[in-house]
């Protein structure tokens, strides 16, 4: 469980620090909306909520994208 929390924290930190990166956009598009144009503060809040409910394999996939 700790590993999952750490991965979620790292994903959120990465997206917050690099909102214009392709990796951040890829994570947000896969998790929230395929047509998302850019990452905003609201996007980050939605992503945080989504990640806490997402299955472990999705978290691992998003973590792989940002590392």
C-alpha positions as CSV (number, residue, x, y, z in Angstrom):
1,X,0.0,0.0,0.0
2,X,2.9,2.4,0.8
3,X,4.4,1.8,-2.6
4,X,1.0,2.7,-4.3
5,X,0.8,5.9,-2.3
6,X,4.4,6.8,-3.1
7,X,3.8,6.2,-6.8
8,X,0.6,8.3,-6.8
9,X,2.5,11.1,-5.0
10,X,5.3,11.0,-7.6
11,X,2.9,11.0,-10.5
12,X,1.1,14.1,-9.0
13,X,4.4,15.8,-8.3
14,X,5.7,15.2,-11.8
15,X,2.5,16.5,-13.4
16,X,2.5,19.5,-11.2
17,X,6.1,20.3,-11.9
18,X,5.9,19.6,-15.6
19,X,2.4,20.4,-16.7
20,X,3.4,21.0,-20.3
21,X,5.4,17.8,-20.8
22,X,4.1,15.1,-23.1
23,X,4.3,12.6,-20.2
24,X,2.0,14.7,-18.1
25,X,-0.4,15.2,-20.9
26,X,-0.4,11.4,-21.7
27,X,-1.1,10.5,-18.1
28,X,-4.0,13.0,-17.9
29,X,-5.4,12.1,-21.2
30,X,-5.4,8.4,-20.3
31,X,-6.9,8.9,-16.9
32,X,-9.4,11.7,-17.5
33,X,-10.0,12.8,-21.1
34,X,-8.5,11.8,-24.4
35,X,-9.2,15.2,-25.9
36,X,-7.5,17.2,-23.1
37,X,-5.5,20.1,-24.5
38,X,-3.4,21.1,-21.5
39,X,-2.9,20.4,-17.9
40,X,-4.4,23.0,-15.5
41,X,-4.8,23.2,-11.7
42,X,-8.3,21.8,-12.1
43,X,-6.9,18.9,-14.1
44,X,-4.5,18.1,-11.4
45,X,-7.3,18.0,-8.8
46,X,-9.3,15.7,-11.0
47,X,-6.2,13.5,-11.5
48,X,-5.6,13.2,-7.8
49,X,-9.2,12.1,-7.2
50,X,-9.0,9.6,-10.0
51,X,-5.7,8.1,-9.0
52,X,-6.9,7.3,-5.5
53,X,-9.7,5.2,-7.1
54,X,-7.7,3.7,-10.0
55,X,-6.7,0.1,-10.1
56,X,-3.1,-0.8,-9.3
57,X,-2.2,-1.7,-12.8
58,X,-3.2,1.8,-14.0
59,X,-1.1,3.4,-11.3
60,X,1.9,1.3,-12.4
61,X,1.3,2.3,-16.1
62,X,1.1,6.0,-15.3
63,X,4.2,5.7,-13.0
64,X,6.1,4.1,-15.9
65,X,5.1,7.0,-18.2
66,X,6.6,9.6,-15.9
67,X,9.8,7.7,-15.0
